[in-house]
């Protein structure tokens, strides 16, 4: 998986296969609508699910080290 941080247009969001928000307090939040428009039919896809699970595993491992 390639990660790229850059500015993007709302057209790119509307036409995305997956969209999510990541932050320390929400782990990884799927975005299924933007401006009332469904993104990919409102489906949560595989990268979002995989990344969320991996992030949770890392947090659990770190918690065991404390």
PyMOL Python script that loads the backbone (N, CA, C, O; Angstrom):
from pymol import cmd

cmd.read_pdbstr("""\
ATOM      1  N   UNK A   1       0.850  -1.171   0.000  1.00  0.00           N
ATOM      2  CA  UNK A   1       0.000   0.000   0.000  1.00  0.00           C
ATOM      3  C   UNK A   1       0.894   1.232   0.000  1.00  0.00           C
ATOM      4  O   UNK A   1       1.825   1.343   0.798  1.00  0.00           O
ATOM      5  N   UNK A   2       0.601   2.134  -0.889  1.00  0.00           N
ATOM      6  CA  UNK A   2       1.334   3.391  -0.934  1.00  0.00           C
ATOM      7  C   UNK A   2       0.524   4.464  -0.226  1.00  0.00           C
ATOM      8  O   UNK A   2      -0.689   4.566  -0.410  1.00  0.00           O
ATOM      9  N   UNK A   3       1.200   5.256   0.578  1.00  0.00           N
ATOM     10  CA  UNK A   3       0.568   6.361   1.293  1.00  0.00           C
ATOM     11  C   UNK A   3       1.088   7.664   0.704  1.00  0.00           C
ATOM     12  O   UNK A   3       2.282   7.818   0.448  1.00  0.00           O
ATOM     13  N   UNK A   4       0.179   8.585   0.499  1.00  0.00           N
ATOM     14  CA  UNK A   4       0.560   9.882  -0.051  1.00  0.00           C
ATOM     15  C   UNK A   4      -0.231  10.953   0.683  1.00  0.00           C
ATOM     16  O   UNK A   4      -1.458  10.887   0.769  1.00  0.00           O
ATOM     17  N   UNK A   5       0.477  11.932   1.205  1.00  0.00           N
ATOM     18  CA  UNK A   5      -0.186  13.054   1.854  1.00  0.00           C
ATOM     19  C   UNK A   5      -0.140  14.246   0.905  1.00  0.00           C
ATOM     20  O   UNK A   5       0.931  14.707   0.513  1.00  0.00           O
ATOM     21  N   UNK A   6      -1.342  14.741   0.541  1.00  0.00           N
ATOM     22  CA  UNK A   6      -1.411  15.857  -0.399  1.00  0.00           C
ATOM     23  C   UNK A   6      -2.788  16.501  -0.320  1.00  0.00           C
ATOM     24  O   UNK A   6      -3.715  15.948   0.272  1.00  0.00           O
ATOM     25  N   UNK A   7      -2.904  17.650  -0.910  1.00  0.00           N
ATOM     26  CA  UNK A   7      -4.215  18.286  -1.018  1.00  0.00           C
ATOM     27  C   UNK A   7      -5.049  17.495  -2.022  1.00  0.00           C
ATOM     28  O   UNK A   7      -4.513  16.884  -2.947  1.00  0.00           O
ATOM     29  N   UNK A   8      -6.351  17.514  -1.830  1.00  0.00           N
ATOM     30  CA  UNK A   8      -7.242  16.797  -2.740  1.00  0.00           C
ATOM     31  C   UNK A   8      -8.510  17.616  -2.939  1.00  0.00           C
ATOM     32  O   UNK A   8      -8.839  18.492  -2.139  1.00  0.00           O
ATOM     33  N   UNK A   9      -9.201  17.316  -4.010  1.00  0.00           N
ATOM     34  CA  UNK A   9     -10.447  18.034  -4.319  1.00  0.00           C
ATOM     35  C   UNK A   9     -11.635  17.247  -3.790  1.00  0.00           C
ATOM     36  O   UNK A   9     -11.517  16.053  -3.514  1.00  0.00           O
ATOM     37  N   UNK A  10     -12.766  17.900  -3.648  1.00  0.00           N
ATOM     38  CA  UNK A  10     -13.981  17.207  -3.218  1.00  0.00           C
ATOM     39  C   UNK A  10     -14.441  16.232  -4.290  1.00  0.00           C
ATOM     40  O   UNK A  10     -15.061  15.221  -3.964  1.00  0.00           O
ATOM     41  N   UNK A  11     -14.158  16.502  -5.552  1.00  0.00           N
ATOM     42  CA  UNK A  11     -14.487  15.533  -6.609  1.00  0.00           C
ATOM     43  C   UNK A  11     -13.745  14.219  -6.373  1.00  0.00           C
ATOM     44  O   UNK A  11     -14.301  13.143  -6.594  1.00  0.00           O
ATOM     45  N   UNK A  12     -12.487  14.305  -5.921  1.00  0.00           N
ATOM     46  CA  UNK A  12     -11.740  13.088  -5.608  1.00  0.00           C
ATOM     47  C   UNK A  12     -12.392  12.333  -4.446  1.00  0.00           C
ATOM     48  O   UNK A  12     -12.446  11.103  -4.455  1.00  0.00           O
ATOM     49  N   UNK A  13     -12.877  13.060  -3.462  1.00  0.00           N
ATOM     50  CA  UNK A  13     -13.565  12.430  -2.327  1.00  0.00           C
ATOM     51  C   UNK A  13     -14.829  11.735  -2.811  1.00  0.00           C
ATOM     52  O   UNK A  13     -15.057  10.569  -2.487  1.00  0.00           O
ATOM     53  N   UNK A  14     -15.640  12.429  -3.572  1.00  0.00           N
ATOM     54  CA  UNK A  14     -16.902  11.859  -4.057  1.00  0.00           C
ATOM     55  C   UNK A  14     -16.674  10.594  -4.896  1.00  0.00           C
ATOM     56  O   UNK A  14     -17.508   9.689  -4.896  1.00  0.00           O
ATOM     57  N   UNK A  15     -15.547  10.536  -5.607  1.00  0.00           N
ATOM     58  CA  UNK A  15     -15.257   9.411  -6.494  1.00  0.00           C
ATOM     59  C   UNK A  15     -14.304   8.380  -5.894  1.00  0.00           C
ATOM     60  O   UNK A  15     -13.861   7.469  -6.592  1.00  0.00           O
ATOM     61  N   UNK A  16     -13.991   8.514  -4.628  1.00  0.00           N
ATOM     62  CA  UNK A  16     -13.039   7.604  -3.982  1.00  0.00           C
ATOM     63  C   UNK A  16     -13.640   6.217  -3.752  1.00  0.00           C
ATOM     64  O   UNK A  16     -14.850   6.074  -3.580  1.00  0.00           O
ATOM     65  N   UNK A  17     -12.781   5.203  -3.750  1.00  0.00           N
ATOM     66  CA  UNK A  17     -13.188   3.854  -3.362  1.00  0.00           C
ATOM     67  C   UNK A  17     -13.321   3.764  -1.845  1.00  0.00           C
ATOM     68  O   UNK A  17     -14.206   3.081  -1.328  1.00  0.00           O
ATOM     69  N   UNK A  18     -12.433   4.459  -1.142  1.00  0.00           N
ATOM     70  CA  UNK A  18     -12.453   4.464   0.317  1.00  0.00           C
ATOM     71  C   UNK A  18     -12.038   5.832   0.809  1.00  0.00           C
ATOM     72  O   UNK A  18     -11.281   6.553   0.159  1.00  0.00           O
ATOM     73  N   UNK A  19     -12.553   6.164   1.969  1.00  0.00           N
ATOM     74  CA  UNK A  19     -12.211   7.433   2.574  1.00  0.00           C
ATOM     75  C   UNK A  19     -12.306   7.255   4.087  1.00  0.00           C
ATOM     76  O   UNK A  19     -13.260   6.656   4.583  1.00  0.00           O
ATOM     77  N   UNK A  20     -11.329   7.769   4.814  1.00  0.00           N
ATOM     78  CA  UNK A  20     -11.381   7.658   6.269  1.00  0.00           C
ATOM     79  C   UNK A  20     -10.628   8.812   6.904  1.00  0.00           C
ATOM     80  O   UNK A  20      -9.834   9.498   6.259  1.00  0.00           O
ATOM     81  N   UNK A  21     -10.897   9.003   8.171  1.00  0.00           N
ATOM     82  CA  UNK A  21     -10.220  10.011   8.983  1.00  0.00           C
ATOM     83  C   UNK A  21      -9.472   9.264  10.070  1.00  0.00           C
ATOM     84  O   UNK A  21     -10.000   8.315  10.650  1.00  0.00           O
ATOM     85  N   UNK A  22      -8.259   9.679  10.347  1.00  0.00           N
ATOM     86  CA  UNK A  22      -7.474   9.049  11.399  1.00  0.00           C
ATOM     87  C   UNK A  22      -7.037  10.106  12.405  1.00  0.00           C
ATOM     88  O   UNK A  22      -6.588  11.191  12.038  1.00  0.00           O
ATOM     89  N   UNK A  23      -7.176   9.766  13.664  1.00  0.00           N
ATOM     90  CA  UNK A  23      -6.733  10.639  14.754  1.00  0.00           C
ATOM     91  C   UNK A  23      -6.552   9.778  15.998  1.00  0.00           C
ATOM     92  O   UNK A  23      -7.124   8.692  16.092  1.00  0.00           O
ATOM     93  N   UNK A  24      -5.769  10.251  16.937  1.00  0.00           N
ATOM     94  CA  UNK A  24      -5.483   9.468  18.137  1.00  0.00           C
ATOM     95  C   UNK A  24      -6.747   9.111  18.920  1.00  0.00           C
ATOM     96  O   UNK A  24      -6.827   8.029  19.502  1.00  0.00           O
ATOM     97  N   UNK A  25      -7.719   9.996  18.939  1.00  0.00           N
ATOM     98  CA  UNK A  25      -8.906   9.741  19.764  1.00  0.00           C
ATOM     99  C   UNK A  25     -10.014   8.970  19.048  1.00  0.00           C
ATOM    100  O   UNK A  25     -10.981   8.565  19.692  1.00  0.00           O
ATOM    101  N   UNK A  26      -9.901   8.757  17.738  1.00  0.00           N
ATOM    102  CA  UNK A  26     -10.949   8.008  17.022  1.00  0.00           C
ATOM    103  C   UNK A  26     -10.399   6.789  16.277  1.00  0.00           C
ATOM    104  O   UNK A  26     -11.147   6.107  15.576  1.00  0.00           O
ATOM    105  N   UNK A  27      -9.123   6.513  16.419  1.00  0.00           N
ATOM    106  CA  UNK A  27      -8.420   5.430  15.734  1.00  0.00           C
ATOM    107  C   UNK A  27      -8.518   5.625  14.224  1.00  0.00           C
ATOM    108  O   UNK A  27      -7.630   6.236  13.629  1.00  0.00           O
ATOM    109  N   UNK A  28      -9.567   5.125  13.599  1.00  0.00           N
ATOM    110  CA  UNK A  28      -9.732   5.271  12.160  1.00  0.00           C
ATOM    111  C   UNK A  28     -11.228   5.249  11.874  1.00  0.00           C
ATOM    112  O   UNK A  28     -11.893   4.236  12.091  1.00  0.00           O
ATOM    113  N   UNK A  29     -11.737   6.339  11.400  1.00  0.00           N
ATOM    114  CA  UNK A  29     -13.177   6.491  11.193  1.00  0.00           C
ATOM    115  C   UNK A  29     -13.501   6.481   9.699  1.00  0.00           C
ATOM    116  O   UNK A  29     -13.051   7.358   8.961  1.00  0.00           O
ATOM    117  N   UNK A  30     -14.277   5.495   9.253  1.00  0.00           N
ATOM    118  CA  UNK A  30     -14.661   5.484   7.841  1.00  0.00           C
ATOM    119  C   UNK A  30     -15.567   6.675   7.512  1.00  0.00           C
ATOM    120  O   UNK A  30     -16.429   7.046   8.308  1.00  0.00           O
ATOM    121  N   UNK A  31     -15.366   7.259   6.351  1.00  0.00           N
ATOM    122  CA  UNK A  31     -16.225   8.333   5.863  1.00  0.00           C
ATOM    123  C   UNK A  31     -17.044   7.738   4.731  1.00  0.00           C
ATOM    124  O   UNK A  31     -16.496   7.364   3.694  1.00  0.00           O
ATOM    125  N   UNK A  32     -18.354   7.648   4.925  1.00  0.00           N
ATOM    126  CA  UNK A  32     -19.200   7.033   3.897  1.00  0.00           C
ATOM    127  C   UNK A  32     -20.053   8.054   3.151  1.00  0.00           C
ATOM    128  O   UNK A  32     -20.676   7.730   2.141  1.00  0.00           O
ATOM    129  N   UNK A  33     -20.078   9.290   3.652  1.00  0.00           N
ATOM    130  CA  UNK A  33     -20.795  10.377   2.977  1.00  0.00           C
ATOM    131  C   UNK A  33     -20.009  11.668   3.119  1.00  0.00           C
ATOM    132  O   UNK A  33     -19.337  11.896   4.124  1.00  0.00           O
ATOM    133  N   UNK A  34     -20.101  12.499   2.110  1.00  0.00           N
ATOM    134  CA  UNK A  34     -19.523  13.846   2.145  1.00  0.00           C
ATOM    135  C   UNK A  34     -20.519  14.779   1.479  1.00  0.00           C
ATOM    136  O   UNK A  34     -20.938  14.541   0.346  1.00  0.00           O
ATOM    137  N   UNK A  35     -20.891  15.818   2.164  1.00  0.00           N
ATOM    138  CA  UNK A  35     -21.891  16.763   1.647  1.00  0.00           C
ATOM    139  C   UNK A  35     -23.178  16.056   1.231  1.00  0.00           C
ATOM    140  O   UNK A  35     -23.839  16.457   0.273  1.00  0.00           O
ATOM    141  N   UNK A  36     -23.527  14.989   1.970  1.00  0.00           N
ATOM    142  CA  UNK A  36     -24.748  14.251   1.679  1.00  0.00           C
ATOM    143  C   UNK A  36     -24.632  13.265   0.526  1.00  0.00           C
ATOM    144  O   UNK A  36     -25.599  12.577   0.199  1.00  0.00           O
ATOM    145  N   UNK A  37     -23.452  13.190  -0.094  1.00  0.00           N
ATOM    146  CA  UNK A  37     -23.232  12.278  -1.223  1.00  0.00           C
ATOM    147  C   UNK A  37     -22.508  11.035  -0.729  1.00  0.00           C
ATOM    148  O   UNK A  37     -21.487  11.134  -0.048  1.00  0.00           O
ATOM    149  N   UNK A  38     -23.040   9.857  -1.075  1.00  0.00           N
ATOM    150  CA  UNK A  38     -22.414   8.600  -0.664  1.00  0.00           C
ATOM    151  C   UNK A  38     -21.073   8.412  -1.371  1.00  0.00           C
ATOM    152  O   UNK A  38     -20.940   8.682  -2.565  1.00  0.00           O
ATOM    153  N   UNK A  39     -20.103   7.955  -0.626  1.00  0.00           N
ATOM    154  CA  UNK A  39     -18.802   7.605  -1.174  1.00  0.00           C
ATOM    155  C   UNK A  39     -18.809   6.094  -1.397  1.00  0.00           C
ATOM    156  O   UNK A  39     -19.024   5.329  -0.457  1.00  0.00           O
ATOM    157  N   UNK A  40     -18.579   5.672  -2.613  1.00  0.00           N
ATOM    158  CA  UNK A  40     -18.571   4.254  -2.980  1.00  0.00           C
ATOM    159  C   UNK A  40     -19.839   3.536  -2.507  1.00  0.00           C
ATOM    160  O   UNK A  40     -19.775   2.430  -1.970  1.00  0.00           O
ATOM    161  N   UNK A  41     -20.956   4.161  -2.709  1.00  0.00           N
ATOM    162  CA  UNK A  41     -22.229   3.553  -2.331  1.00  0.00           C
ATOM    163  C   UNK A  41     -22.429   3.415  -0.833  1.00  0.00           C
ATOM    164  O   UNK A  41     -23.310   2.678  -0.389  1.00  0.00           O
ATOM    165  N   UNK A  42     -21.615   4.122  -0.047  1.00  0.00           N
ATOM    166  CA  UNK A  42     -21.728   4.067   1.410  1.00  0.00           C
ATOM    167  C   UNK A  42     -21.096   2.828   2.030  1.00  0.00           C
ATOM    168  O   UNK A  42     -21.327   2.527   3.201  1.00  0.00           O
ATOM    169  N   UNK A  43     -20.287   2.102   1.233  1.00  0.00           N
ATOM    170  CA  UNK A  43     -19.657   0.871   1.717  1.00  0.00           C
ATOM    171  C   UNK A  43     -18.313   1.158   2.380  1.00  0.00           C
ATOM    172  O   UNK A  43     -17.560   2.024   1.934  1.00  0.00           O
ATOM    173  N   UNK A  44     -18.025   0.423   3.446  1.00  0.00           N
ATOM    174  CA  UNK A  44     -16.714   0.468   4.089  1.00  0.00           C
ATOM    175  C   UNK A  44     -15.895  -0.648   3.446  1.00  0.00           C
ATOM    176  O   UNK A  44     -16.294  -1.812   3.485  1.00  0.00           O
ATOM    177  N   UNK A  45     -14.769  -0.303   2.865  1.00  0.00           N
ATOM    178  CA  UNK A  45     -13.985  -1.263   2.084  1.00  0.00           C
ATOM    179  C   UNK A  45     -12.800  -1.840   2.861  1.00  0.00           C
ATOM    180  O   UNK A  45     -12.572  -1.504   4.023  1.00  0.00           O
ATOM    181  N   UNK A  46     -12.052  -2.720   2.183  1.00  0.00           N
ATOM    182  CA  UNK A  46     -11.055  -3.551   2.836  1.00  0.00           C
ATOM    183  C   UNK A  46      -9.888  -2.809   3.466  1.00  0.00           C
ATOM    184  O   UNK A  46      -9.459  -3.195   4.554  1.00  0.00           O
ATOM    185  N   UNK A  47      -9.352  -1.768   2.846  1.00  0.00           N
ATOM    186  CA  UNK A  47      -8.219  -1.068   3.442  1.00  0.00           C
ATOM    187  C   UNK A  47      -8.618  -0.393   4.749  1.00  0.00           C
ATOM    188  O   UNK A  47      -7.861  -0.409   5.719  1.00  0.00           O
ATOM    189  N   UNK A  48      -9.787   0.188   4.769  1.00  0.00           N
ATOM    190  CA  UNK A  48     -10.260   0.838   5.993  1.00  0.00           C
ATOM    191  C   UNK A  48     -10.376  -0.185   7.112  1.00  0.00           C
ATOM    192  O   UNK A  48      -9.938   0.070   8.233  1.00  0.00           O
ATOM    193  N   UNK A  49     -10.956  -1.330   6.820  1.00  0.00           N
ATOM    194  CA  UNK A  49     -11.126  -2.383   7.827  1.00  0.00           C
ATOM    195  C   UNK A  49      -9.765  -2.919   8.280  1.00  0.00           C
ATOM    196  O   UNK A  49      -9.523  -3.061   9.478  1.00  0.00           O
ATOM    197  N   UNK A  50      -8.879  -3.215   7.328  1.00  0.00           N
ATOM    198  CA  UNK A  50      -7.556  -3.747   7.660  1.00  0.00           C
ATOM    199  C   UNK A  50      -6.733  -2.759   8.480  1.00  0.00           C
ATOM    200  O   UNK A  50      -6.129  -3.136   9.484  1.00  0.00           O
ATOM    201  N   UNK A  51      -6.708  -1.509   8.060  1.00  0.00           N
ATOM    202  CA  UNK A  51      -5.929  -0.506   8.783  1.00  0.00           C
ATOM    203  C   UNK A  51      -6.452  -0.302  10.205  1.00  0.00           C
ATOM    204  O   UNK A  51      -5.667  -0.146  11.140  1.00  0.00           O
ATOM    205  N   UNK A  52      -7.762  -0.303  10.366  1.00  0.00           N
ATOM    206  CA  UNK A  52      -8.352  -0.144  11.695  1.00  0.00           C
ATOM    207  C   UNK A  52      -7.946  -1.309  12.600  1.00  0.00           C
ATOM    208  O   UNK A  52      -7.577  -1.097  13.755  1.00  0.00           O
ATOM    209  N   UNK A  53      -8.013  -2.535  12.080  1.00  0.00           N
ATOM    210  CA  UNK A  53      -7.633  -3.714  12.872  1.00  0.00           C
ATOM    211  C   UNK A  53      -6.141  -3.696  13.220  1.00  0.00           C
ATOM    212  O   UNK A  53      -5.768  -3.992  14.356  1.00  0.00           O
ATOM    213  N   UNK A  54      -5.293  -3.354  12.259  1.00  0.00           N
ATOM    214  CA  UNK A  54      -3.858  -3.266  12.527  1.00  0.00           C
ATOM    215  C   UNK A  54      -3.549  -2.224  13.593  1.00  0.00           C
ATOM    216  O   UNK A  54      -2.727  -2.457  14.479  1.00  0.00           O
ATOM    217  N   UNK A  55      -4.209  -1.080  13.504  1.00  0.00           N
ATOM    218  CA  UNK A  55      -3.997  -0.005  14.473  1.00  0.00           C
ATOM    219  C   UNK A  55      -4.414  -0.461  15.871  1.00  0.00           C
ATOM    220  O   UNK A  55      -3.725  -0.178  16.851  1.00  0.00           O
ATOM    221  N   UNK A  56      -5.539  -1.164  15.961  1.00  0.00           N
ATOM    222  CA  UNK A  56      -6.008  -1.659  17.258  1.00  0.00           C
ATOM    223  C   UNK A  56      -5.034  -2.690  17.828  1.00  0.00           C
ATOM    224  O   UNK A  56      -4.798  -2.708  19.036  1.00  0.00           O
ATOM    225  N   UNK A  57      -4.464  -3.549  16.978  1.00  0.00           N
ATOM    226  CA  UNK A  57      -3.488  -4.534  17.431  1.00  0.00           C
ATOM    227  C   UNK A  57      -2.238  -3.841  17.997  1.00  0.00           C
ATOM    228  O   UNK A  57      -1.705  -4.251  19.028  1.00  0.00           O
ATOM    229  N   UNK A  58      -1.788  -2.801  17.316  1.00  0.00           N
ATOM    230  CA  UNK A  58      -0.626  -2.049  17.789  1.00  0.00           C
ATOM    231  C   UNK A  58      -0.927  -1.423  19.152  1.00  0.00           C
ATOM    232  O   UNK A  58      -0.100  -1.486  20.062  1.00  0.00           O
ATOM    233  N   UNK A  59      -2.097  -0.827  19.290  1.00  0.00           N
ATOM    234  CA  UNK A  59      -2.459  -0.213  20.571  1.00  0.00           C
ATOM    235  C   UNK A  59      -2.517  -1.244  21.693  1.00  0.00           C
ATOM    236  O   UNK A  59      -2.061  -0.972  22.804  1.00  0.00           O
ATOM    237  N   UNK A  60      -3.073  -2.427  21.414  1.00  0.00           N
ATOM    238  CA  UNK A  60      -3.124  -3.488  22.422  1.00  0.00           C
ATOM    239  C   UNK A  60      -1.726  -3.929  22.827  1.00  0.00           C
ATOM    240  O   UNK A  60      -1.452  -4.122  24.012  1.00  0.00           O
ATOM    241  N   UNK A  61      -0.843  -4.089  21.851  1.00  0.00           N
ATOM    242  CA  UNK A  61       0.545  -4.500  22.125  1.00  0.00           C
ATOM    243  C   UNK A  61       1.259  -3.454  22.972  1.00  0.00           C
ATOM    244  O   UNK A  61       2.000  -3.800  23.892  1.00  0.00           O
ATOM    245  N   UNK A  62       1.041  -2.195  22.671  1.00  0.00           N
ATOM    246  CA  UNK A  62       1.670  -1.120  23.436  1.00  0.00           C
ATOM    247  C   UNK A  62       1.110  -1.073  24.858  1.00  0.00           C
ATOM    248  O   UNK A  62       1.847  -0.799  25.805  1.00  0.00           O
ATOM    249  N   UNK A  63      -0.160  -1.332  25.008  1.00  0.00           N
ATOM    250  CA  UNK A  63      -0.769  -1.315  26.342  1.00  0.00           C
ATOM    251  C   UNK A  63      -0.203  -2.429  27.212  1.00  0.00           C
ATOM    252  O   UNK A  63      -0.062  -2.249  28.421  1.00  0.00           O
ATOM    253  N   UNK A  64       0.126  -3.578  26.623  1.00  0.00           N
ATOM    254  CA  UNK A  64       0.707  -4.688  27.375  1.00  0.00           C
ATOM    255  C   UNK A  64       2.110  -4.366  27.849  1.00  0.00           C
ATOM    256  O   UNK A  64       2.567  -4.925  28.846  1.00  0.00           O
ATOM    257  N   UNK A  65       2.804  -3.475  27.153  1.00  0.00           N
ATOM    258  CA  UNK A  65       4.174  -3.105  27.527  1.00  0.00           C
ATOM    259  C   UNK A  65       4.227  -2.151  28.708  1.00  0.00           C
ATOM    260  O   UNK A  65       5.281  -1.966  29.316  1.00  0.00           O
ATOM    261  N   UNK A  66       3.099  -1.549  29.030  1.00  0.00           N
ATOM    262  CA  UNK A  66       3.066  -0.562  30.124  1.00  0.00           C
ATOM    263  C   UNK A  66       2.923  -1.274  31.450  1.00  0.00           C
ATOM    264  O   UNK A  66       2.875  -0.626  32.496  1.00  0.00           O
TER     265      UNK A  66
END
""", "prot")
cmd.dss("prot")
cmd.show_as("cartoon", "prot")
cmd.util.cbc("prot")
cmd.orient("prot")
